[in-house]
Amino acid sequence: MTAPLVVFFVLAGLAVIGAVSLILQEHPIHSALSLIVVMVALAGLYLLLGAEFVAAVQIIVYGGAIMVLFVFVIMLLNAGVEEHTSLSKMAGAPGLLLVVALGGFVAATIAKSTESVQAAPQTGEIASTTGISNMLFKDFVYPFELTSFLILVAVLGAVVLAQREKL
Amino acid sequence: MNSLLTANADLIITVVKIVLLLFIVLTVNAYLTWFERKVVAHIQSRWGPHRVGPHGLLQPLADGVKFLFKEDPTPAGVDKFVYYLAPLLALALALTSIALIPFGPDPIRLFGHDIYLGIVPPDVNIGILGLFAITALGVYGVALAGWSSNNKYSLLGGLRSSAQMISYELAMTMSVVGVLMTAGTFNLKKIIEAQAHHPEWGILSWNIWPQILGFFCFFVAAIAETNRAPFDLPEAESELVAGFHTEYASFKFAMFFIAEYTSMITVSCLCSILFFGGWLSPFPASWTFTHYFPSLVLIPFGLWVIWDGVRYETLFGRIILPGAGTAIAGLGVLFVLFPNVNHFIQGPFWLLSKIFVFLFVYVWMRGTLPRFRYDQLMSFGWKLLLPLSILNVVGTSFVILAKMTWWGAK
């Protein structure tokens, strides 16, 4: 096995273990920590594929900003260990079915795939920061601006909701 | 055996570099505590540590031994896993960020290998982004320590710290965008080289002049990110006992301590690299006689240490201090005698001097400024720093656009 392959299996294993532990953990903080492990492992996979910029942004945005907010809210609300009601236990049965179905679907897709769909390290234009910014600000500038407008509306909505009593 | 050595030469070099850098950073950390206590003491008209060793120079050693031998109780009701994870996370992330800093322009040629000063190869393209990624994760050490300690004061400290870091990270990231746009790269080495395109301008070609607004925002936000005074609300001792590390004792507390000082060093490195020309000399490149500047600093300093040492009150000091002074002055003489060595140390010398100045400013601010109130902290970050840094980005892009359209510069 070559070194990149070993690194891939370590990172992929970490991501899967983190994802499983995210669901199985009893305490919300432990679940949030597992999600951070998944995010960082994914960033490592991007780095392995040569996408340095995407890897760094993955950690800054998802691992840093978003998950810090998750942890912050969980800490602020002082959320305790989750309680199992009879309904949430019943939800396990269809969940197990869905897991089997999804796993079968993914396995079938991988089995059918040829060389061409396998991910390979990206180089040149598409991996570089210049390439990404050209795509964002030239080729897809209108969708990009629309998205930022949507986020702005969401931020304003949050401010209005928070300020309702004072208005 | 020999073939095994040559086959894995890069790996061995990297491991040796990591061990060396770790040793240097931890030693510097230890003496930074001594430096801070001395400077703050003198600001407050006190002497500071002066009992353990000459001028208190062995105090960090005594502190280290004390940290190791203190009782290390684990409070009841803590979340064990997270409680042990938090200091590890804080220390590991702080030390990792140092690995991304380049410390000198030229490689040393040893055993047929070019060895760069710095662990990550200088052609890594995400330098500054990688640093921000590590800083972004750094908040977990403090936040999780506060949460897992099962203590209301710790929880408040952890909450404050996460809120503070979320707020100031925005301003910190935005404030360097101006520098990144003028340099056109994320690579720290290229950012420094971009500040040297007018070699005859010396200090005037550094980023600090066009980006002075960006520097102000960056430095203030970075101090807040490292939880240092006047932004040390997460550990405000008058309100929260000791904040997030109230329940940590012995070496687990020392790990938080080392993490804080290491991030101070990282921020000082970043300030010098992004805004103050990194390893560039402040003098014009044609003034080659300024290459003797390091010796001009080291020799008088060494002589002063000898002069101070021979009249020191204890016998130990009368032996140690002149010895250290001779070593320092000897280093200065060595640089004069060997032009090759002298040429090589120019870059690291200027970078380390700048880092030292920023570390002094850190300590100076701690000795001078009172702590912010929580609402002041929030309104300062969101209502002043963030708009200013955005203004800086917009202004810089207009200047670059004007240069491109009217002067045809690239």
Interface residues (C-beta under 8 A of the other chain):
Chain A: H27 I29 H30 L33 I36 V40 A43 E52 F53 A55 A56 V57 I59 I60 G63 G64 A65 V68 L69 V71 F72 M75 L76 N78 S128 T129
Chain B: D79 F81 V82 V124 N125 I126 L129 G130 F132 A133 I134 T135 A136 L137 V139 Y140 A143 L144 G146 W147 L155 G158 L159 S162 A163 M165 I166 E169 T173 F186
